[in-house]
Amino acid sequence: MFDIIVGTSSLSTNGKALAEGVMTKELEGTLADLAKVIHPHPTLSKTVMKTSHLPLGSSIHTLK
């Protein structure tokens, strides 16, 4: 499985969501690292955490 971050993009005026991906990439972090970061709720940056879980096959909202 590939979990390296090659780049980030954002279609919003909120630079915080973009900054999280850039910081993780600069620190040579992985998607798993980004998914572990605590994101405040409700904020746009929480979408970064949600989308980083998708390629890892996990979700923050699951039914058991």
C-alpha positions as CSV (number, residue, x, y, z in Angstrom):
1,M,0.0,0.0,0.0
2,F,1.2,3.5,-0.8
3,D,0.7,6.0,1.9
4,I,3.2,8.7,1.0
5,I,2.0,12.2,0.4
6,V,3.0,13.6,-3.0
7,G,1.1,16.9,-2.8
8,T,-1.9,18.6,-1.5
9,S,-4.7,20.8,-3.0
10,S,-7.6,22.7,-1.7
11,L,-10.6,24.3,-3.2
12,S,-11.3,26.6,-0.4
13,T,-10.2,29.9,1.0
14,N,-9.2,28.2,4.3
15,G,-5.4,27.7,4.2
16,K,-5.4,25.6,7.3
17,A,-6.5,22.5,5.5
18,L,-3.8,22.9,2.9
19,A,-1.2,23.7,5.5
20,E,-1.7,20.4,7.3
21,G,-0.9,18.4,4.2
22,V,2.1,20.5,3.3
23,M,3.5,20.2,6.9
24,T,3.0,16.5,6.9
25,K,4.8,16.2,3.5
26,E,7.7,18.4,4.6
27,L,8.2,16.3,7.7
28,E,8.1,13.2,5.5
29,G,5.0,11.9,7.2
30,T,2.5,9.4,5.8
31,L,-1.2,9.3,5.4
32,A,-1.3,7.2,8.6
33,D,0.5,10.0,10.4
34,L,-2.0,12.6,9.0
35,A,-4.9,10.4,10.0
36,K,-3.7,10.2,13.6
37,V,-3.6,14.0,14.1
38,I,-6.5,15.3,16.2
39,H,-8.7,17.7,14.3
40,P,-11.1,20.1,16.0
41,H,-14.8,19.7,15.2
42,P,-16.6,21.2,13.3
43,T,-13.9,22.7,11.1
44,L,-12.9,22.4,7.5
45,S,-9.6,20.9,8.5
46,K,-11.5,17.9,9.8
47,T,-12.1,17.0,6.1
48,V,-8.3,16.4,5.9
49,M,-8.5,13.8,8.6
50,K,-11.5,12.1,7.0
51,T,-10.0,12.0,3.5
52,S,-6.7,10.7,4.8
53,H,-8.5,7.7,6.3
54,L,-10.1,6.6,3.0
55,P,-7.0,5.2,1.2
56,L,-6.0,3.5,4.5
57,G,-9.3,1.5,4.4
58,S,-10.4,3.0,7.7
59,S,-13.0,5.5,8.7
60,I,-13.7,7.7,11.7
61,H,-17.4,6.9,11.5
62,T,-18.1,3.2,11.4
63,L,-21.0,1.0,12.5
64,K,-20.2,-2.3,14.2
